[in-house]
Amino acid sequence: MFFKKASIFIPSIFLFSSSMLYANNCPKYLTMPYVNALHIILPIYDITITKTDTDCDEIIDTLDDDIDNDGLSNSVEEDLGTNPYKVDTDGDGVNDKEDIFPLDKTESADRDNDGIGDNADYDYNRTITYVEDATLNRLNPDRGLYDADYSLGKDTDENMFEEVRANGYSLVYAPLNLEDYVTTDTLEESFLDTIEKNLQDANSSGVKLIFRIKYRDDMESDDATKDIVVSHLDQLKSLLQSYKEVISVVQAGTIGAWGEWHSFTGDYDDENEDYIENRKEVIDTLHEMLPQKYIQIRTPMHKELLYGESTEYAEEGDEGMITKEIAFTDDIRAKIGHHNDCVLSSATDTGTYPSDNIDFWKAYVENDAHYVPVGGETCGIGEDDDENLSSCPNALHEFRALHYSFLNDAYHPDVIDKWKEQGCYAEIRDNLGYRFVAKELNVDQNKTNLTLNLRLENKGFAAPFVEVNTTMVLKNDSHTYRFVQPIDMRKFESGIKNLKEIIDVADIEAGTYCLELEMKEGDFGMRVTNSDVFWQSQLQSNLMVCDIIVR
C-alpha cells in the first residue's frame, strides 16, 4: 500500500549552535525524514544571545553596511536622519530609498522637484515628450494603401473582410457591380440582403470602404439609362445611410466603362443633347444618397463641365473649383474630390489631364485637394521619358503636392515593386493622408485650474477628409470627464496645433486620472503615431498619461 505524501507545520523548534547562538526570528526550514508517510517541515528559529542580523541576510549587523537592506547604506541613513534599522522610517508605506520625504509620513513624492510634497503642492508644472513611430499609421482609417477588390454584391457565408486588417489594411476598394440589373429598375430583396450582410461584416471587422457602383466591366457594353440608375440609387439610399460610417468615400462610378467616366453610351454619350444634365443628375443623386460623404470624380474636366463654366469637356474654367468660402459646406462643388486611376503613368496620366493644358488642370486638382480627398492607383510604368515619373523622388513630390490620401496597393505591381526597390514604399505607405504625431503634453496645475496643453503635428500628405469629434478625456475608475475640442481636423493639413483645455478643479472630484485623446467618427478612431502612447483598441482612443493628480 502506498501513502500520499503530506506536509504539516509544527509551531516552533529552537536550534542551538555551540559556536554561535542566534535569536533574530529569521526562519530557516529543516526537513525531517518520513514519519508514518507524513513529510514534516519544521520551521527553525535561531536563538541568539549576543549576535544580531536585522535583515536576515546572514551578515551580522556589526559587519552589515546596510542593516535594514532598504538600499541605503548606514552612513547615508545617518546623513538623512533615517533609521538604519527600519526600511520605512516614517511608516508611510514607501521604502526610505524611494521616499523623497522619508521623515514625513504625509509625503513621499515631489513630481515637479520644487521641494514641496505632492500632497501639499497645488502648483505643479511638467512637460511630457513623446517618441515618434511612423509605422503605427498603417491601420488608421480613411487613409493609406488600400486592398482590392471586395465586391459588396458577393454572396458568401464568410466574412470576407476578416483578413483585411490582418494583412495590414484598414481601407478597401468595394465596388457594387450592377451588371445584372442594367435593364431593370428593381433590385432584388435577396441582393439587398447580401449587400447589407457585407456592410455589417466590414463594420465588425473595422474596415472602411471606397464605394463605387458600376454597370460595365468592358468597353463594349452599354450604360444603364439615367432612370434606371436613379431608381437603383433610390433603393440603396436607406441601406447605405444605415452604414454610412463604414463608407469612407464614394466614387462617382456608375457610368462609363468600369464606372470610370469614359466610353459613355446612351443617355451620357456626347451625342445626346442632354448628356451634361444626365451626368449631373447621377452625381446629384449620389450626393442625396450619402450627403455626408465626398464624391470622387475621375477627371477635373468632368467636374468643371458639370458644375463650372465650361460648355465642352476640357474647356478651361475654374467656376467648379473649391474656394475657402464654400469649403466644408453643402455646396455640391465642395463635395466633389478626385480619383486618378493612372497616376504617374505619363505626362497626362493617361488622359487624366489634356495634353495641351496639363498645368492648369493639375493646379485645379491641387487647389481642391486642400479641402476634399484625392486618391487612386497607378496603371504601369511609363515609357521612354515618362519612365522616371514613377520614380521615388517624383512620386513623393506628387503625392505631397496633390495631398493624396490613399492608393491601391495591388495595382500596378510594377510600380509598387519599383518603389520597394528604390526605398520609398514605406514612406509612401506611412504618410498617405494624415499622420498625427504627439509632440508634447504640458500639465500645469494650481489651486484653481488644471491646464492641459497637447501639441500635435500632422506629418502626412493631407488632412483627414472625414469629420471627427476630438475630445480630451480625464478618467479614473470612478469618474469620467469629457472636454470636446473646438477643432475641425479637416483643416489640419500640416504643421502643429495645440489642443488646450483649462479645467476648473472645483468641477473635478479629487483623485488620480488618466488623460485620453479621442479623434473619432462613430466606431473608428485615429491613432497618434507614437510608440509610448498606448492605443486602446476597444475604446479607439489614445492613452497619453496616467498620473494626473487633482486635489
C-alpha positions as CSV (number, residue, x, y, z in Angstrom):
1,M,0.0,0.0,0.0
2,F,1.2,3.5,-0.9
3,F,0.6,6.6,1.2
4,K,0.1,10.1,-0.3
5,K,2.8,12.4,0.9
6,A,1.6,15.4,3.0
7,S,3.2,18.3,4.8
8,I,2.4,19.8,8.1
9,F,3.9,22.7,10.2
10,I,4.9,22.2,13.8
11,P,4.8,25.6,15.7
12,S,8.4,26.0,16.7
13,I,11.7,24.2,17.0
14,F,14.7,26.0,18.6
15,L,18.2,25.2,17.4
16,F,21.3,26.0,19.4
17,S,24.8,26.0,18.0
18,S,27.8,25.5,20.1
19,S,29.8,28.0,18.1
20,M,27.3,30.8,17.7
21,L,23.8,31.4,19.1
22,Y,21.2,33.4,17.1
23,A,17.8,34.9,18.2
24,N,16.6,37.0,15.3
25,N,13.3,35.4,14.2
26,C,14.9,34.7,10.9
27,P,13.1,31.5,9.8
28,K,15.0,28.6,8.3
29,Y,13.5,25.2,7.5
30,L,14.5,21.7,8.4
31,T,13.1,18.7,6.6
32,M,12.8,15.6,8.8
33,P,12.7,12.0,7.5
34,Y,9.4,10.5,6.6
35,V,7.4,9.6,9.6
36,N,4.3,7.4,9.0
37,A,4.1,8.8,5.5
38,L,4.0,12.4,6.7
39,H,6.5,14.8,5.2
40,I,7.2,17.1,8.1
41,I,8.6,20.6,7.5
42,L,9.9,22.2,10.7
43,P,10.4,26.0,10.9
44,I,13.6,26.6,12.9
45,Y,14.1,29.9,14.7
46,D,17.7,30.6,15.6
47,I,18.1,31.9,19.1
48,T,21.0,34.3,19.7
49,I,22.4,35.7,22.8
50,T,24.9,38.2,21.5
51,K,24.8,38.4,17.7
52,T,22.1,40.3,15.7
53,D,21.1,40.1,11.9
54,T,18.2,42.6,11.5
55,D,17.6,42.0,7.7
56,C,18.3,38.2,7.9
57,D,20.9,38.4,5.1
58,E,23.3,36.2,7.2
59,I,25.6,39.2,7.7
60,I,25.6,40.3,11.3
61,D,24.6,43.9,11.9
62,T,28.1,44.9,13.1
63,L,29.5,43.9,9.7
64,D,26.5,44.9,7.5
65,D,26.8,48.1,5.6
66,D,23.0,48.2,5.0
67,I,21.5,46.8,8.2
68,D,17.8,47.1,7.1
69,N,18.5,46.2,3.5
70,D,16.5,49.1,2.1
71,G,19.1,50.1,-0.5
72,L,20.5,53.0,1.6
73,S,23.9,52.5,3.3
74,N,24.1,53.0,7.1
75,S,26.2,56.1,6.5
76,V,23.7,57.6,4.1
77,E,20.8,56.9,6.5
78,E,22.8,58.7,9.2
79,D,23.2,61.8,7.0
80,L,19.5,61.7,6.1
81,G,18.4,61.2,9.7
82,T,16.5,58.0,8.9
83,N,16.6,54.8,11.0
84,P,19.1,52.3,9.6
85,Y,17.1,49.5,11.4
86,K,13.8,50.4,9.6
87,V,13.1,50.0,5.9
88,D,10.3,52.7,6.1
89,T,11.3,55.2,8.8
90,D,8.2,57.3,8.7
91,G,5.8,54.4,8.3
92,D,4.0,55.7,5.2
93,G,4.4,52.5,3.2
94,V,7.2,53.8,1.0
95,N,10.7,52.5,1.3
96,D,13.2,55.0,2.6
97,K,15.2,54.9,-0.7
98,E,12.1,55.7,-2.8
99,D,10.7,58.2,-0.4
100,I,11.5,61.8,-1.3
101,F,10.4,62.8,2.2
102,P,11.5,59.8,4.4
103,L,10.9,61.6,7.6
104,D,7.4,62.9,6.8
105,K,4.6,60.2,6.8
106,T,2.3,62.6,4.9
107,E,4.6,63.0,1.8
108,S,6.6,60.7,-0.3
109,A,6.8,62.3,-3.8
110,D,7.6,65.6,-5.5
111,R,6.7,65.4,-9.2
112,D,7.9,68.9,-10.1
113,N,11.1,68.8,-7.9
114,D,10.2,72.1,-6.1
115,G,10.8,70.8,-2.6
116,I,7.1,70.7,-1.7
117,G,5.5,67.3,-1.4
118,D,2.8,66.4,-3.9
119,N,0.1,66.2,-1.3
120,A,0.7,69.8,-0.2
121,D,1.7,71.2,-3.5
122,Y,-1.0,72.8,-5.6
123,D,1.4,74.4,-8.0
124,Y,2.6,71.8,-10.4
125,N,4.0,72.0,-14.0
126,R,5.7,69.4,-16.1
127,T,6.1,68.6,-19.8
128,I,6.0,65.1,-21.2
129,T,7.6,64.5,-24.6
130,Y,6.7,61.5,-26.8
131,V,8.6,59.2,-29.2
132,E,7.5,59.1,-32.8
133,D,6.9,55.9,-34.8
134,A,5.6,56.4,-38.3
135,T,4.8,52.7,-38.8
136,L,1.9,52.9,-36.4
137,N,-0.1,54.9,-39.0
138,R,-0.8,51.8,-41.2
139,L,-4.2,50.9,-39.8
140,N,-5.6,54.4,-39.2
141,P,-9.0,54.8,-41.0
142,D,-9.6,56.7,-44.3
143,R,-6.0,56.7,-45.4
144,G,-3.1,54.7,-46.6
145,L,-2.5,51.9,-49.1
146,Y,-5.8,50.0,-49.7
147,D,-6.6,46.5,-50.8
148,A,-8.8,45.5,-53.7
149,D,-11.4,44.1,-54.7
150,Y,-14.1,43.3,-52.2
151,S,-17.4,43.2,-54.1
152,L,-20.3,44.2,-51.9
153,G,-22.6,42.1,-54.1
154,K,-20.7,38.9,-53.4
155,D,-22.9,36.2,-51.9
156,T,-20.8,34.4,-49.3
157,D,-21.4,32.9,-45.8
158,E,-17.9,34.0,-44.7
159,N,-16.8,37.5,-43.6
160,M,-14.5,38.4,-46.5
161,F,-13.2,41.4,-44.6
162,E,-11.8,39.4,-41.7
163,E,-8.4,39.1,-43.5
164,V,-8.1,42.8,-44.3
165,R,-6.7,44.2,-41.1
166,A,-4.6,41.0,-40.6
167,N,-3.0,41.8,-43.9
168,G,-2.1,45.4,-42.8
169,Y,-5.0,47.4,-44.3
170,S,-7.9,49.4,-43.0
171,L,-9.3,50.6,-46.3
172,V,-10.5,48.5,-49.3
173,Y,-12.0,49.2,-52.7
174,A,-15.5,47.8,-52.6
175,P,-17.4,48.0,-55.9
176,L,-21.0,47.2,-56.3
177,N,-21.5,45.5,-59.6
178,L,-25.0,46.0,-61.0
179,E,-24.3,44.5,-64.4
180,D,-27.2,42.0,-63.9
181,Y,-29.6,45.0,-63.4
182,V,-28.6,47.2,-66.3
183,T,-32.0,46.8,-68.0
184,T,-34.3,46.5,-64.9
185,D,-35.2,49.2,-62.5
186,T,-35.8,47.0,-59.4
187,L,-33.1,45.4,-57.3
188,E,-34.0,42.0,-55.8
189,E,-34.5,41.9,-52.0
190,S,-32.1,39.0,-51.7
191,F,-29.5,41.1,-53.4
192,L,-30.1,44.0,-51.0
193,D,-29.8,41.5,-48.1
194,T,-26.4,40.4,-49.5
195,I,-25.2,44.0,-49.6
196,E,-26.3,44.6,-46.0
197,K,-24.6,41.4,-44.7
198,N,-21.3,42.5,-46.3
199,L,-21.6,46.1,-44.9
200,Q,-22.2,44.6,-41.5
201,D,-19.1,42.4,-41.9
202,A,-17.0,45.3,-42.9
203,N,-18.1,47.3,-39.9
204,S,-17.5,44.5,-37.4
205,S,-14.0,44.0,-39.0
206,G,-13.0,47.6,-38.5
207,V,-12.7,48.1,-42.3
208,K,-13.8,51.2,-44.3
209,L,-14.8,51.2,-47.9
210,I,-14.1,53.1,-51.1
211,F,-17.5,52.6,-52.7
212,R,-18.2,52.6,-56.4
213,I,-21.2,51.4,-58.4
214,K,-20.6,50.1,-61.8
215,Y,-22.7,48.5,-64.6
216,R,-19.9,47.7,-67.0
217,D,-16.7,45.7,-66.9
218,D,-15.6,46.4,-70.5
219,M,-15.6,48.9,-73.3
220,E,-18.3,47.4,-75.5
221,S,-21.4,47.0,-73.3
222,D,-24.0,49.8,-72.7
223,D,-24.6,52.0,-69.7
224,A,-27.8,51.8,-67.8
225,T,-30.3,54.5,-68.6
226,K,-30.5,57.5,-66.3
227,D,-33.9,56.5,-65.0
228,I,-32.7,53.0,-64.1
229,V,-29.6,54.4,-62.3
230,V,-31.7,56.9,-60.3
231,S,-34.1,54.1,-59.4
232,H,-31.3,51.9,-58.1
233,L,-29.8,54.7,-56.1
234,D,-33.1,55.5,-54.5
235,Q,-33.5,51.8,-53.5
236,L,-30.0,51.8,-52.0
237,K,-30.3,55.1,-50.1
238,S,-31.7,53.9,-46.8
239,L,-29.5,50.8,-46.6
240,L,-26.3,52.8,-47.3
241,Q,-27.4,55.5,-44.8
242,S,-27.6,52.9,-42.1
243,Y,-24.0,52.0,-42.7
244,K,-22.6,55.4,-43.7
245,E,-19.8,55.3,-41.1
246,V,-18.2,52.3,-42.8
247,I,-18.1,54.1,-46.2
248,S,-15.0,56.2,-46.4
249,V,-15.7,57.9,-49.8
250,V,-18.0,57.4,-52.8
251,Q,-16.5,57.3,-56.3
252,A,-18.8,58.7,-59.0
253,G,-18.6,55.5,-60.9
254,T,-22.0,54.3,-62.2
255,I,-21.5,55.3,-65.8
256,G,-18.8,54.6,-68.4
257,A,-16.6,51.6,-68.8
258,W,-15.7,50.2,-65.3
259,G,-17.5,53.2,-63.9
260,E,-14.5,55.4,-64.8
261,W,-16.4,58.0,-66.8
262,H,-15.2,57.3,-70.3
263,S,-16.6,55.4,-73.3
264,F,-20.1,56.6,-72.5
265,T,-23.2,55.3,-74.2
266,G,-26.9,56.2,-74.3
267,D,-28.0,59.0,-72.0
268,Y,-24.5,60.0,-71.2
269,D,-22.9,59.9,-74.7
270,D,-21.6,63.3,-76.0
271,E,-24.1,62.9,-78.9
272,N,-27.1,63.0,-76.6
273,E,-28.3,66.6,-76.3
274,D,-29.0,66.2,-72.6
275,Y,-25.8,64.4,-71.7
276,I,-24.4,67.1,-69.4
277,E,-27.7,67.2,-67.4
278,N,-27.9,63.4,-67.3
279,R,-24.4,63.0,-66.0
280,K,-25.1,65.8,-63.5
281,E,-28.2,64.1,-62.2
282,V,-26.3,60.9,-61.5
283,I,-23.8,62.9,-59.3
284,D,-26.6,64.9,-57.6
285,T,-28.5,61.6,-56.8
286,L,-25.3,60.1,-55.3
287,H,-24.9,63.2,-53.2
288,E,-28.6,62.9,-52.0
289,M,-28.0,59.2,-51.2
290,L,-25.0,60.0,-49.0
291,P,-24.8,63.7,-48.3
292,Q,-22.2,63.3,-45.5
293,K,-19.7,61.8,-47.9
294,Y,-17.4,63.2,-50.6
295,I,-17.8,62.0,-54.2
296,Q,-14.7,61.5,-56.2
297,I,-14.8,62.1,-59.9
298,R,-12.4,60.7,-62.5
299,T,-11.0,63.9,-64.0
300,P,-11.2,67.6,-63.1
301,M,-12.6,68.4,-66.5
302,H,-15.7,66.4,-65.7
303,K,-16.3,68.5,-62.6
304,E,-15.9,71.8,-64.4
305,L,-18.2,70.7,-67.2
306,L,-21.0,69.7,-64.7
307,Y,-20.6,72.5,-62.1
308,G,-18.5,75.2,-63.6
309,E,-18.5,77.4,-66.6
310,S,-17.2,75.0,-69.3
311,T,-19.6,74.2,-72.1
312,E,-17.4,71.5,-73.5
313,Y,-15.2,68.9,-71.9
314,A,-11.6,70.2,-71.2
315,E,-12.6,73.8,-71.9
316,E,-10.7,75.8,-69.4
317,G,-12.7,77.2,-66.5
318,D,-12.5,77.5,-62.7
319,E,-16.1,78.1,-61.6
320,G,-16.2,74.5,-60.3
321,M,-13.1,74.8,-58.1
322,I,-13.5,75.0,-54.4
323,T,-12.8,78.3,-52.6
324,K,-12.3,79.0,-49.0
325,E,-15.8,80.5,-48.9
326,I,-17.5,77.3,-49.9
327,A,-15.1,74.7,-48.5
328,F,-16.7,72.3,-46.0
329,T,-20.2,73.4,-46.8
330,D,-23.0,71.6,-48.6
331,D,-22.3,73.3,-51.9
332,I,-22.0,70.4,-54.3
333,R,-18.7,71.8,-55.7
334,A,-17.2,71.5,-52.2
335,K,-18.3,67.8,-52.0
336,I,-16.5,66.6,-55.1
337,G,-13.0,65.3,-54.9
338,H,-10.8,63.5,-57.4
339,H,-9.5,60.0,-58.1
340,N,-6.7,59.4,-60.6
341,D,-6.5,55.8,-61.7
342,C,-3.4,56.2,-63.8
343,V,-1.2,58.4,-61.7
344,L,2.4,58.8,-62.7
345,S,2.0,56.8,-65.9
346,S,2.6,59.6,-68.4
347,A,2.7,63.4,-68.6
348,T,-1.1,63.4,-68.9
349,D,-1.6,60.4,-66.5
350,T,-3.1,58.6,-69.5
351,G,-5.8,61.2,-70.2
352,T,-6.4,62.4,-66.7
353,Y,-5.2,65.8,-67.9
354,P,-5.5,67.1,-71.5
355,S,-2.1,67.2,-73.2
356,D,-2.5,70.8,-74.2
357,N,-3.3,72.1,-70.7
358,I,-1.7,69.8,-68.1
359,D,-0.5,72.5,-65.7
360,F,-3.9,74.2,-65.4
361,W,-5.9,71.1,-64.7
362,K,-3.3,69.7,-62.3
363,A,-3.4,73.0,-60.4
364,Y,-7.2,72.7,-60.4
365,V,-6.8,69.3,-58.5
366,E,-4.1,70.7,-56.3
367,N,-6.4,73.6,-55.2
368,D,-9.3,71.2,-54.5
369,A,-7.0,68.8,-52.6
370,H,-6.8,71.2,-49.7
371,Y,-10.5,70.5,-49.0
372,V,-11.5,67.1,-50.5
373,P,-10.0,63.7,-50.8
374,V,-7.6,62.7,-53.6
375,G,-6.6,59.1,-54.3
376,G,-6.4,56.4,-56.9
377,E,-4.0,53.9,-58.3
378,T,-1.1,53.6,-60.7
379,C,-1.5,51.8,-64.1
380,G,2.0,51.0,-65.1
381,I,5.5,52.4,-65.6
382,G,5.6,55.0,-68.4
383,E,7.7,54.5,-71.5
384,D,10.8,56.5,-72.6
385,D,10.9,59.9,-71.0
386,D,7.9,59.0,-68.8
387,E,9.6,56.2,-67.1
388,N,11.1,58.4,-64.4
389,L,7.7,59.9,-63.5
390,S,7.0,56.9,-61.2
391,S,10.5,57.1,-59.6
392,C,10.6,57.7,-55.8
393,P,11.6,61.4,-55.8
394,N,8.8,62.5,-58.2
395,A,6.3,60.2,-56.6
396,L,6.8,61.6,-53.2
397,H,6.7,65.2,-54.6
398,E,3.4,64.4,-56.4
399,F,1.6,62.8,-53.5
400,R,2.5,65.6,-51.1
401,A,1.8,68.4,-53.6
402,L,-1.6,66.9,-54.5
403,H,-2.4,65.8,-50.9
404,Y,-3.0,62.1,-51.7
405,S,-4.9,60.2,-49.0
406,F,-4.9,56.7,-50.5
407,L,-3.5,54.4,-53.2
408,N,-4.2,50.9,-54.4
409,D,-1.5,48.6,-53.1
410,A,-2.5,45.9,-55.6
411,Y,-2.1,47.8,-58.8
412,H,0.1,48.4,-60.7
413,P,2.5,45.8,-59.3
414,D,5.4,47.0,-61.4
415,V,5.2,50.5,-59.9
416,I,4.7,49.1,-56.4
417,D,7.8,46.9,-56.8
418,K,9.7,49.9,-58.2
419,W,9.0,51.9,-55.0
420,K,10.1,49.0,-52.9
421,E,13.4,48.6,-54.8
422,Q,14.1,52.4,-54.7
423,G,13.3,52.5,-51.0
424,C,10.2,54.9,-50.8
425,Y,7.4,52.3,-50.4
426,A,7.3,52.6,-46.6
427,E,7.5,56.4,-46.7
428,I,4.5,56.5,-49.1
429,R,2.6,53.9,-47.1
430,D,3.1,55.7,-43.8
431,N,2.4,59.3,-45.0
432,L,-0.6,59.0,-47.3
433,G,-3.4,61.0,-45.8
434,Y,-2.9,62.3,-42.3
435,R,-0.2,61.2,-39.8
436,F,-0.6,62.7,-36.4
437,V,2.4,62.8,-34.0
438,A,2.1,63.9,-30.4
439,K,5.0,66.2,-29.7
440,E,4.5,67.0,-26.0
441,L,1.9,67.4,-23.3
442,N,2.2,70.2,-20.7
443,V,0.3,69.7,-17.4
444,D,0.0,72.9,-15.3
445,Q,-1.9,72.9,-12.1
446,N,-2.6,75.4,-9.3
447,K,-5.2,75.7,-6.6
448,T,-8.0,76.7,-9.1
449,N,-7.1,75.3,-12.5
450,L,-5.7,72.3,-14.3
451,T,-4.4,73.3,-17.7
452,L,-3.7,70.6,-20.4
453,N,-1.9,71.6,-23.5
454,L,-1.2,68.9,-26.1
455,R,0.9,69.7,-29.2
456,L,0.0,67.7,-32.3
457,E,1.8,67.7,-35.6
458,N,0.4,66.4,-38.9
459,K,3.3,64.9,-40.9
460,G,1.1,63.2,-43.5
461,F,0.5,64.3,-47.1
462,A,-3.0,65.5,-46.4
463,A,-5.5,66.5,-43.7
464,P,-8.2,64.0,-42.7
465,F,-11.2,64.3,-45.0
466,V,-13.7,62.7,-42.6
467,E,-15.2,65.0,-39.9
468,V,-14.3,63.6,-36.4
469,N,-15.1,64.5,-32.8
470,T,-11.9,65.4,-31.0
471,T,-12.1,65.0,-27.2
472,M,-9.8,65.1,-24.2
473,V,-11.0,62.7,-21.6
474,L,-10.0,62.7,-17.9
475,K,-10.8,59.3,-16.4
476,N,-10.3,57.0,-13.4
477,D,-12.2,54.1,-12.1
478,S,-14.9,56.3,-10.5
479,H,-15.2,59.3,-12.8
480,T,-15.0,60.4,-16.4
481,Y,-14.9,64.0,-17.7
482,R,-15.0,64.8,-21.4
483,F,-13.8,68.0,-23.0
484,V,-14.7,68.4,-26.6
485,Q,-12.1,70.4,-28.6
486,P,-13.2,73.2,-30.9
487,I,-11.1,72.0,-33.9
488,D,-12.1,70.8,-37.3
489,M,-9.4,68.2,-38.2
490,R,-10.3,68.5,-41.9
491,K,-8.5,71.9,-41.7
492,F,-5.4,70.4,-40.1
493,E,-3.4,69.9,-43.3
494,S,0.1,70.3,-41.9
495,G,2.2,71.9,-39.1
496,I,1.5,71.9,-35.4
497,K,-1.7,72.6,-33.5
498,N,-2.3,72.9,-29.8
499,L,-5.2,71.2,-28.1
500,K,-5.7,73.2,-24.9
501,E,-8.2,72.7,-22.1
502,I,-8.4,74.9,-18.9
503,I,-10.3,72.9,-16.3
504,D,-11.8,74.4,-13.0
505,V,-10.6,71.8,-10.4
506,A,-13.7,72.6,-8.4
507,D,-15.7,70.8,-11.0
508,I,-13.5,67.6,-10.8
509,E,-13.5,65.1,-8.0
510,A,-10.2,64.7,-6.2
511,G,-8.1,61.7,-7.4
512,T,-5.5,60.4,-9.8
513,Y,-6.6,60.4,-13.5
514,C,-5.6,59.2,-16.9
515,L,-5.7,61.5,-19.9
516,E,-7.1,60.0,-23.2
517,L,-7.3,61.7,-26.6
518,E,-10.2,60.6,-28.8
519,M,-10.4,61.6,-32.5
520,K,-13.4,59.5,-33.7
521,E,-16.1,59.2,-36.3
522,G,-18.5,56.6,-34.8
523,D,-16.6,53.4,-34.0
524,F,-13.5,54.5,-36.0
525,G,-10.8,56.3,-34.1
526,M,-7.5,57.9,-35.2
527,R,-4.2,56.8,-33.5
528,V,-1.3,59.1,-32.9
529,T,2.0,57.7,-34.3
530,N,4.0,57.5,-31.0
531,S,5.4,54.3,-29.6
532,D,5.0,55.5,-26.0
533,V,1.3,56.3,-26.3
534,F,-0.9,53.2,-25.6
535,W,-3.6,52.6,-28.2
536,Q,-6.8,51.4,-26.6
537,S,-8.3,49.4,-29.5
538,Q,-11.6,48.7,-27.8
539,L,-12.1,52.3,-27.0
540,Q,-10.4,53.6,-30.1
541,S,-8.6,56.2,-28.1
542,N,-5.0,57.2,-27.2
543,L,-3.8,56.9,-23.6
544,M,-1.5,59.9,-23.2
545,V,-0.6,59.7,-19.4
546,C,-2.0,58.2,-16.3
547,D,-0.7,60.1,-13.2
548,I,-2.6,63.4,-13.3
549,I,-3.5,64.3,-9.7
550,V,-6.5,66.5,-9.0
551,R,-6.9,67.8,-5.4
